[in-house]
Amino acid sequence: MLRYYTVGNSHNKFEEMLIVIDLLIQFD
C-alpha cells in the first residue's frame, strides 16, 4: 500500500485519485 502511495505522489492529483479508488475497490 505504501508503494501505491509513493507512485501516486510522484504523479498528478488526478492519477493519485485513481490509485486511491483502485485500492478502495480491492479492499471492498
C-alpha distances in whole Angstrom, upper triangle without the diagonal:
4,5,5,6,9,10,11,12,15,16,18,17,18,15,13,14,14,10,10,13,11,8,11,13,11,11,15
4,5,5,6,9,10,10,13,15,17,16,18,16,13,15,15,12,11,15,14,11,14,16,15,15,18
4,5,5,6,9,10,11,13,16,16,17,14,12,15,14,11,12,15,13,12,15,17,15,16,19
4,5,5,6,8,10,11,13,13,14,11,9,11,11,7,8,11,10,9,12,14,12,14,17
4,5,5,6,9,10,12,11,13,11,8,10,11,8,8,12,12,10,13,15,15,15,18
4,5,5,6,9,12,12,14,12,9,13,14,11,12,15,15,13,16,19,18,19,22
4,5,5,7,10,11,13,9,8,11,12,9,11,14,13,13,16,18,17,19,21
4,5,5,7,8,9,7,4,8,9,7,8,11,11,11,14,16,16,18,20
4,5,7,8,10,9,6,10,12,10,11,14,15,14,17,19,19,20,23
4,7,9,11,9,8,12,13,12,14,17,17,17,20,21,21,23,25
4,7,8,6,7,10,11,10,13,15,15,16,19,20,21,22,24
4,6,6,6,9,10,11,13,15,16,17,19,20,22,23,25
4,6,5,6,9,10,10,12,14,15,16,18,20,21,22
4,5,5,6,9,10,11,13,14,15,17,19,20,21
4,5,5,6,9,10,11,13,14,15,17,19,20
4,5,5,6,9,10,11,13,14,15,17,18
4,5,5,6,9,10,11,12,14,15,16
4,5,5,6,9,10,11,12,14,15
4,5,5,6,9,10,11,12,14
4,5,5,6,9,10,11,12
4,5,5,6,9,10,10
4,5,5,6,9,10
4,5,5,6,9
4,5,5,6
4,6,5
4,6
4
